[in-house]
């Protein structure tokens, strides 16, 4: 950032004597005009609030003078790019400054305004020069890149060394060295056949064209500017090595179809990969959710105080007197008037080897009840007799 101050005294020529001198003295007593010009140089694309310069220091003014004189900026532009902070005496950026939008191709790029103070009146012109930044990439003008049509440059098979195939034309809206462009051949079907001029972008043959060279040739040229950091653009150049136009049409029609086929194939492959990935992730989430749900259920049942309902295998009897016995089993209750004991006979299935180990608890309870029935009469015996009688009646 640089600033320059120029004090320019106003010289007014008056003819001394008479009424004119009196008028001059009268106006001078009410108005004292001082003109001081300052210049600043800043880069474009500065952020809002960025410091441009210290106006009070550069003009030799006091902060009290700026506030008392109600210092303000007067400009004829529709957009005010700067702001004067009178409490600090500095000039800051208030709007984004784009050199290309402000000046276009004009060099140097600058804009001016005035700082005005009152009591007494002071006028201070300010000029700000905008330095170009490399904020734009090169733009390729030729060959035109279109997706609907395919443009190809023809090279006859009789072309000699140095034959001019075409020229890549590009521009950069930046100025200075940021607009200097260079051209490089990035990729080619046959690098031994073509070259690109570093400064002019001309594509020429570097050897004699032969019958062995393919008809379809594709070159990728990179256009790079000289800015820091540099920006670049790429352009594809299609070249047809042929002597007749029908041959070019047939070859490049197939080339277009192949390109469309490859594009469609890539799209479907990406789509299939996305679908498979989605299904895999969905299945994985479902499996994990089921595992977690079963684990939580097992934890709930383990910590709960609910009674465990016994499981009775098929074709085995229920000995708890719930009335759910199958028809193949029954109770035989034998009672006498002079006996205080009751014999309870349980009919067991003929096949003992089908007994499930899980019914071991049931068989133990049956044996325990049998032992209780063999003891003298008691309250438990009476209740058990009543239960068995009710079960037999229900059966």
DRENLUM-255065 format. One record per residue (C-alpha): residue number from 1; x, y, z; residue in one letter. Coordinates in steps of 0.2 Angstrom, whole numbers, plus 2048, in hexadecimal, padded with zeros to 3 digits. Example, Ala and Ser with C-alpha at 12.3 -4.5 7.8 and 13.67 -1.06 7.14 Angstrom:
<1; <83E; 7EA; 827>; 'a'>
<2; <844; 7FB; 824>; 's'>
***
This chain:
<1; <800; 800; 800>; 'x'>
<2; <807; 811; 7FB>; 'x'>
<3; <801; 822; 7FE>; 'x'>
<4; <806; 833; 7F7>; 'x'>
<5; <802; 844; 7FD>; 'x'>
<6; <801; 853; 7F2>; 'x'>
<7; <7FD; 865; 7F9>; 'x'>
<8; <7F7; 870; 7EB>; 'x'>
<9; <7F4; 882; 7F0>; 'x'>
<10; <7E6; 88B; 7E7>; 'x'>
<11; <7ED; 89A; 7DE>; 'x'>
<12; <7E0; 8A7; 7D9>; 'x'>
<13; <7E5; 8B6; 7CF>; 'x'>
<14; <7DC; 8C6; 7D4>; 'x'>
<15; <7DF; 8D8; 7CE>; 'x'>
<16; <7E4; 8E1; 7DD>; 'x'>
<17; <7DA; 8F1; 7E0>; 'x'>
<18; <7C8; 8F6; 7E1>; 'x'>
<19; <7B9; 8EB; 7E4>; 'x'>
<20; <7C1; 8DA; 7DF>; 'x'>
<21; <7CD; 8DB; 7ED>; 'x'>
<22; <7C0; 8DE; 7FA>; 'x'>
<23; <7B5; 8D0; 7F4>; 'x'>
<24; <7C4; 8C4; 7F5>; 'x'>
<25; <7C8; 8C9; 807>; 'x'>
<26; <7B5; 8C7; 80B>; 'x'>
<27; <7B4; 8B5; 804>; 'x'>
<28; <7C5; 8B0; 80C>; 'x'>
<29; <7BE; 8B4; 81D>; 'x'>
<30; <7B0; 8A8; 81B>; 'x'>
<31; <7B8; 89A; 811>; 'x'>
<32; <7C9; 892; 811>; 'x'>
<33; <7CC; 884; 805>; 'x'>
<34; <7DA; 878; 806>; 'x'>
<35; <7DE; 86B; 7F9>; 'x'>
<36; <7E8; 85B; 7FD>; 'x'>
<37; <7E9; 84C; 7F2>; 'x'>
<38; <7EE; 83A; 7F8>; 'x'>
<39; <7F0; 82A; 7EE>; 'x'>
<40; <7EF; 818; 7F3>; 'x'>
<41; <7F2; 808; 7EB>; 'x'>
<42; <7E9; 7F8; 7F0>; 'x'>
<43; <7E6; 7E6; 7E9>; 'x'>
<44; <7D5; 7E2; 7E3>; 'x'>
<45; <7C9; 7D6; 7EC>; 'x'>
<46; <7CD; 7DD; 7FD>; 'x'>
<47; <7C1; 7D8; 80B>; 'x'>
<48; <7B5; 7E4; 812>; 'x'>
<49; <7BD; 7EE; 820>; 'x'>
<50; <7CF; 7EC; 81A>; 'x'>
<51; <7DA; 7FB; 81D>; 'x'>
<52; <7DE; 807; 80E>; 'x'>
<53; <7E7; 815; 816>; 'x'>
<54; <7E8; 821; 825>; 'x'>
<55; <7E0; 830; 81E>; 'x'>
<56; <7E3; 83B; 82D>; 'x'>
<57; <7F5; 837; 82E>; 'x'>
<58; <7F8; 839; 81B>; 'x'>
<59; <7EF; 84A; 81A>; 'x'>
<60; <7F6; 850; 82B>; 'x'>
<61; <7E5; 852; 833>; 'x'>
<62; <7E0; 850; 845>; 'x'>
<63; <7D2; 844; 849>; 'x'>
<64; <7C9; 852; 852>; 'x'>
<65; <7C9; 85C; 841>; 'x'>
<66; <7C2; 84D; 838>; 'x'>
<67; <7B3; 84C; 844>; 'x'>
<68; <7B1; 85E; 846>; 'x'>
<69; <7B1; 861; 833>; 'x'>
<70; <7A5; 852; 830>; 'x'>
<71; <7B1; 84A; 824>; 'x'>
<72; <7A9; 840; 817>; 'x'>
<73; <7AC; 838; 806>; 'x'>
<74; <7A4; 83F; 7F6>; 'x'>
<75; <7A4; 835; 7E6>; 'x'>
<76; <79B; 835; 7D6>; 'x'>
<77; <79B; 822; 7D4>; 'x'>
<78; <78B; 818; 7D8>; 'x'>
<79; <795; 80C; 7E3>; 'x'>
<80; <7A0; 813; 7F1>; 'x'>
<81; <7AE; 807; 7F3>; 'x'>
<82; <7B6; 80F; 802>; 'x'>
<83; <7B1; 816; 813>; 'x'>
<84; <7B8; 823; 81E>; 'x'>
<85; <7B9; 81F; 831>; 'x'>
<86; <7BB; 830; 839>; 'x'>
<87; <7BD; 82A; 84A>; 'x'>
<88; <7CD; 821; 845>; 'x'>
<89; <7D2; 82C; 836>; 'x'>
<90; <7D4; 81D; 82A>; 'x'>
<91; <7CD; 818; 819>; 'x'>
<92; <7C6; 806; 818>; 'x'>
<93; <7BE; 7FB; 80A>; 'x'>
<94; <7AB; 7FB; 80B>; 'x'>
<95; <7A7; 7F1; 7FB>; 'x'>
<96; <7B0; 7E3; 7F1>; 'x'>
<97; <7BB; 7EB; 7E3>; 'x'>
<98; <7BD; 7E0; 7D3>; 'x'>
<99; <7CA; 7E8; 7C8>; 'x'>
<100; <7C2; 7E0; 7B8>; 'x'>
<101; <7B1; 7E6; 7BC>; 'x'>
<102; <7B6; 7F7; 7C1>; 'x'>
<103; <7C3; 7FB; 7B3>; 'x'>
<104; <7C2; 7ED; 7A6>; 'x'>
<105; <7D1; 7EE; 79B>; 'x'>
<106; <7D6; 7FF; 7A0>; 'x'>
<107; <7E7; 800; 7A8>; 'x'>
<108; <7EB; 807; 7B5>; 'x'>
<109; <7DB; 805; 7BE>; 'x'>
<110; <7D6; 812; 7CB>; 'x'>
<111; <7C7; 81C; 7D2>; 'x'>
<112; <7C7; 82C; 7DB>; 'x'>
<113; <7BC; 836; 7E8>; 'x'>
<114; <7BD; 845; 7F3>; 'x'>
<115; <7BE; 847; 806>; 'x'>
<116; <7B5; 857; 80B>; 'x'>
<117; <7B6; 85F; 81C>; 'x'>
<118; <7AD; 86F; 822>; 'x'>
<119; <7B0; 87E; 82D>; 'x'>
<120; <7BB; 882; 824>; 'x'>
<121; <7B8; 87A; 814>; 'x'>
<122; <7C6; 86D; 80E>; 'x'>
<123; <7C6; 862; 7FF>; 'x'>
<124; <7D2; 854; 7FE>; 'x'>
<125; <7D2; 849; 7EE>; 'x'>
<126; <7D6; 836; 7F0>; 'x'>
<127; <7DB; 82B; 7E2>; 'x'>
<128; <7DC; 818; 7E5>; 'x'>
<129; <7E5; 80C; 7D8>; 'x'>
<130; <7DF; 7FA; 7D7>; 'x'>
<131; <7ED; 7ED; 7D5>; 'x'>
<132; <7E8; 7DE; 7CB>; 'x'>
<133; <7E7; 7CD; 7D3>; 'x'>
<134; <7E7; 7BC; 7CA>; 'x'>
<135; <7D5; 7B8; 7CE>; 'x'>
<136; <7CF; 7B3; 7BD>; 'x'>
<137; <7D4; 7A3; 7B3>; 'x'>
<138; <7D7; 7A3; 7A0>; 'x'>
<139; <7C8; 7A2; 794>; 'x'>
<140; <7CA; 797; 785>; 'x'>
<141; <7C2; 7A0; 775>; 'x'>
<142; <7C7; 793; 768>; 'x'>
<143; <7C4; 785; 765>; 'x'>
<144; <7B2; 786; 76C>; 'x'>
<145; <7AE; 779; 778>; 'x'>
<146; <79C; 772; 775>; 'x'>
<147; <794; 763; 77C>; 'x'>
<148; <787; 761; 76E>; 'x'>
<149; <793; 761; 75F>; 'x'>
<150; <7A4; 75B; 75C>; 'x'>
<151; <7B1; 766; 753>; 'x'>
<152; <7C1; 75F; 74B>; 'x'>
<153; <7CF; 766; 742>; 'x'>
<154; <7D4; 75D; 732>; 'x'>
<155; <7E6; 759; 72E>; 'x'>
<156; <7EA; 751; 71D>; 'x'>
<157; <7F5; 742; 71D>; 'x'>
<158; <801; 74B; 711>; 'x'>
<159; <804; 758; 71F>; 'x'>
<160; <817; 75C; 721>; 'x'>
<161; <820; 761; 731>; 'x'>
<162; <81B; 771; 739>; 'x'>
<163; <809; 770; 731>; 'x'>
<164; <7FE; 77C; 73B>; 'x'>
<165; <7EF; 772; 741>; 'x'>
<166; <7E6; 780; 74B>; 'x'>
<167; <7E9; 78D; 758>; 'x'>
<168; <7E2; 78E; 76A>; 'x'>
<169; <7DC; 79F; 76E>; 'x'>
<170; <7DA; 7A4; 780>; 'x'>
<171; <7D8; 7B4; 78A>; 'x'>
<172; <7DA; 7BA; 79C>; 'x'>
<173; <7D1; 7C8; 7A3>; 'x'>
<174; <7DE; 7CC; 7B0>; 'x'>
<175; <7EB; 7D9; 7AC>; 'x'>
<176; <7FE; 7DA; 7AC>; 'x'>
<177; <808; 7CA; 7AE>; 'x'>
<178; <7F9; 7C1; 7B4>; 'x'>
<179; <7F2; 7C1; 7A3>; 'x'>
<180; <801; 7BA; 79B>; 'x'>
<181; <7FC; 7A8; 794>; 'x'>
<182; <806; 799; 790>; 'x'>
<183; <800; 789; 787>; 'x'>
<184; <805; 777; 78B>; 'x'>
<185; <801; 766; 783>; 'x'>
<186; <7FA; 75C; 792>; 'x'>
<187; <7F4; 74C; 789>; 'x'>
<188; <7F3; 746; 777>; 'x'>
<189; <7EF; 736; 76E>; 'x'>
<190; <800; 737; 765>; 'x'>
<191; <80C; 743; 76D>; 'x'>
<192; <819; 740; 760>; 'x'>
<193; <80E; 748; 753>; 'x'>
<194; <809; 759; 75A>; 'x'>
<195; <810; 767; 764>; 'x'>
<196; <809; 777; 76C>; 'x'>
<197; <811; 788; 76B>; 'x'>
<198; <815; 78E; 77D>; 'x'>
<199; <811; 7A0; 77A>; 'x'>
<200; <805; 7A0; 76B>; 'x'>
<201; <7FB; 790; 76D>; 'x'>
<202; <7FE; 78A; 75B>; 'x'>
<203; <7FC; 777; 759>; 'x'>
<204; <808; 771; 74B>; 'x'>
<205; <80E; 760; 745>; 'x'>
<206; <820; 75B; 74A>; 'x'>
<207; <822; 74D; 73D>; 'x'>
<208; <81B; 747; 72D>; 'x'>
<209; <80A; 73F; 72E>; 'x'>
<210; <809; 72D; 729>; 'x'>
<211; <7FC; 720; 725>; 'x'>
<212; <7FF; 718; 735>; 'x'>
<213; <7F8; 727; 73F>; 'x'>
<214; <7E7; 725; 746>; 'x'>
<215; <7D9; 730; 73E>; 'x'>
<216; <7D2; 735; 74F>; 'x'>
<217; <7DF; 740; 759>; 'x'>
<218; <7DA; 748; 76A>; 'x'>
<219; <7E5; 756; 772>; 'x'>
<220; <7E3; 75E; 783>; 'x'>
<221; <7EB; 76F; 784>; 'x'>
<222; <7ED; 778; 795>; 'x'>
<223; <7ED; 78B; 795>; 'x'>
<224; <7F5; 793; 7A4>; 'x'>
<225; <7F8; 7A5; 7AA>; 'x'>
<226; <807; 7AD; 7B2>; 'x'>
<227; <7FF; 7B2; 7C2>; 'x'>
<228; <803; 7AC; 7D4>; 'x'>
<229; <7FC; 7A0; 7D7>; 'x'>
<230; <7F9; 79C; 7C4>; 'x'>
<231; <7E8; 797; 7BD>; 'x'>
<232; <7E4; 78C; 7AE>; 'x'>
<233; <7D7; 786; 7A2>; 'x'>
<234; <7D7; 776; 797>; 'x'>
<235; <7D1; 774; 786>; 'x'>
<236; <7CE; 764; 77B>; 'x'>
<237; <7D3; 765; 769>; 'x'>
<238; <7CD; 757; 75D>; 'x'>
<239; <7D8; 754; 74E>; 'x'>
<240; <7D3; 749; 73F>; 'x'>
<241; <7E1; 742; 735>; 'x'>
<242; <7D9; 73F; 724>; 'x'>
<243; <7D8; 744; 712>; 'x'>
<244; <7C5; 744; 70F>; 'x'>
<245; <7B7; 74B; 719>; 'x'>
<246; <7AC; 73B; 719>; 'x'>
<247; <7B9; 731; 721>; 'x'>
<248; <7BA; 73E; 72F>; 'x'>
<249; <7A7; 73D; 731>; 'x'>
<250; <7A6; 72B; 733>; 'x'>
<251; <7B5; 72A; 73F>; 'x'>
<252; <7AF; 738; 74B>; 'x'>
<253; <79D; 732; 74A>; 'x'>
<254; <7A3; 722; 752>; 'x'>
<255; <7AE; 72C; 75E>; 'x'>
<256; <79E; 736; 764>; 'x'>
<257; <794; 726; 767>; 'x'>
<258; <7A3; 71E; 770>; 'x'>
<259; <7A4; 72D; 77B>; 'x'>
<260; <791; 72D; 77F>; 'x'>
<261; <792; 71A; 782>; 'x'>
<262; <7A1; 71D; 78E>; 'x'>
<263; <798; 72B; 797>; 'x'>
<264; <788; 720; 799>; 'x'>
<265; <792; 711; 79F>; 'x'>
<266; <79B; 71B; 7AC>; 'x'>
<267; <78A; 722; 7B2>; 'x'>
<268; <782; 711; 7B4>; 'x'>
<269; <792; 70A; 7BD>; 'x'>
<270; <791; 718; 7C9>; 'x'>
<271; <77F; 716; 7CC>; 'x'>
<272; <781; 703; 7CF>; 'x'>
<273; <78F; 706; 7DB>; 'x'>
<274; <784; 712; 7E5>; 'x'>
<275; <775; 706; 7E5>; 'x'>
<276; <780; 6F7; 7EB>; 'x'>
<277; <788; 702; 7F9>; 'x'>
<278; <777; 708; 7FF>; 'x'>
<279; <770; 6F6; 800>; 'x'>
<280; <780; 6F0; 809>; 'x'>
<281; <77F; 6FE; 816>; 'x'>
<282; <76C; 6FB; 818>; 'x'>
<283; <76F; 6E8; 81B>; 'x'>
<284; <77D; 6EC; 827>; 'x'>
<285; <772; 6F8; 831>; 'x'>
<286; <763; 6EC; 832>; 'x'>
<287; <76F; 6DE; 838>; 'x'>
<288; <776; 6E9; 845>; 'x'>
<289; <765; 6EF; 84B>; 'x'>
<290; <75E; 6DD; 84D>; 'x'>
<291; <76E; 6D8; 857>; 'x'>
<292; <76C; 6E7; 862>; 'x'>
<293; <759; 6E3; 864>; 'x'>
<294; <75C; 6D1; 869>; 'x'>
<295; <76A; 6D6; 875>; 'x'>
<296; <75E; 6E3; 87E>; 'x'>
<297; <750; 6D6; 87F>; 'x'>
<298; <75C; 6C9; 887>; 'x'>
<299; <762; 6D6; 894>; 'x'>
<300; <750; 6DB; 898>; 'x'>
<301; <74B; 6C9; 89B>; 'x'>
<302; <75A; 6C6; 8A5>; 'x'>
<303; <757; 6D5; 8B1>; 'x'>
<304; <744; 6D3; 8B2>; 'x'>
<305; <73B; 6CB; 8C1>; 'x'>
<306; <72E; 6C2; 8B7>; 'x'>
<307; <72A; 6B0; 8BA>; 'x'>
<308; <731; 6A3; 8AE>; 'x'>
<309; <723; 699; 8A5>; 'x'>
<310; <729; 688; 8A3>; 'x'>
<311; <728; 680; 892>; 'x'>
<312; <720; 66F; 891>; 'x'>
<313; <726; 664; 882>; 'x'>
<314; <718; 65D; 877>; 'x'>
<315; <70F; 64E; 87D>; 'x'>
<316; <714; 650; 88F>; 'x'>
<317; <708; 653; 89E>; 'x'>
<318; <706; 663; 8A8>; 'x'>
<319; <707; 65F; 8BA>; 'x'>
<320; <702; 670; 8C1>; 'x'>
<321; <6F0; 66D; 8C0>; 'x'>
<322; <6EC; 67A; 8B3>; 'x'>
<323; <6E0; 66E; 8A9>; 'x'>
<324; <6EA; 66E; 899>; 'x'>
<325; <6EE; 65B; 899>; 'x'>
<326; <6EE; 652; 889>; 'x'>
<327; <6E2; 643; 887>; 'x'>
<328; <6F0; 637; 887>; 'x'>
<329; <6F4; 63A; 899>; 'x'>
<330; <6E8; 63A; 8A9>; 'x'>
<331; <6E8; 63A; 8BB>; 'x'>
<332; <6E3; 62A; 8C6>; 'x'>
<333; <6DE; 630; 8D7>; 'x'>
<334; <6DB; 621; 8E3>; 'x'>
<335; <6D3; 625; 8F4>; 'x'>
<336; <6CC; 61A; 902>; 'x'>
<337; <6C2; 61F; 912>; 'x'>
<338; <6CE; 617; 91E>; 'x'>
<339; <6DE; 61D; 916>; 'x'>
<340; <6E7; 62D; 919>; 'x'>
<341; <6F2; 62B; 90A>; 'x'>
<342; <6EE; 62E; 8F8>; 'x'>
<343; <6F7; 626; 8EA>; 'x'>
<344; <6F9; 631; 8DA>; 'x'>
<345; <6FE; 627; 8CB>; 'x'>
<346; <706; 630; 8BC>; 'x'>
<347; <706; 627; 8AB>; 'x'>
<348; <716; 62A; 8A2>; 'x'>
<349; <719; 629; 890>; 'x'>
<350; <720; 619; 889>; 'x'>
<351; <72E; 621; 880>; 'x'>
<352; <73A; 628; 88D>; 'x'>
<353; <748; 62D; 881>; 'x'>
<354; <73E; 63C; 87A>; 'x'>
<355; <73E; 645; 88B>; 'x'>
<356; <745; 656; 889>; 'x'>
<357; <752; 65B; 896>; 'x'>
<358; <748; 66B; 898>; 'x'>
<359; <73A; 661; 8A0>; 'x'>
<360; <746; 65C; 8AE>; 'x'>
<361; <73F; 669; 8BA>; 'x'>
<362; <72D; 663; 8B7>; 'x'>
<363; <731; 651; 8BB>; 'x'>
<364; <73A; 657; 8CB>; 'x'>
<365; <72A; 660; 8D0>; 'x'>
<366; <71F; 651; 8CD>; 'x'>
<367; <72B; 646; 8D8>; 'x'>
<368; <72A; 654; 8E5>; 'x'>
<369; <717; 654; 8E5>; 'x'>
<370; <717; 641; 8E6>; 'x'>
<371; <721; 641; 8F6>; 'x'>
<372; <716; 64E; 8FD>; 'x'>
<373; <707; 643; 8FA>; 'x'>
<374; <70F; 635; 903>; 'x'>
<375; <710; 63F; 913>; 'x'>
<376; <703; 641; 921>; 'x'>
<377; <6F4; 64C; 91D>; 'x'>
<378; <6F7; 65E; 91F>; 'x'>
<379; <6F0; 66F; 918>; 'x'>
<380; <6FB; 66D; 909>; 'x'>
<381; <6F5; 65B; 906>; 'x'>
<382; <6E3; 661; 907>; 'x'>
<383; <6E6; 66F; 8FA>; 'x'>
<384; <6EF; 663; 8EF>; 'x'>
<385; <6E1; 656; 8EF>; 'x'>
<386; <6D5; 664; 8EB>; 'x'>
<387; <6DF; 669; 8DC>; 'x'>
<388; <6E1; 658; 8D6>; 'x'>
<389; <6CF; 654; 8D7>; 'x'>
<390; <6CA; 664; 8CE>; 'x'>
<391; <6D6; 65F; 8C0>; 'x'>
<392; <6CF; 64E; 8BF>; 'x'>
<393; <6BD; 655; 8BE>; 'x'>
<394; <6C3; 661; 8B0>; 'x'>
<395; <6CB; 653; 8A6>; 'x'>
***
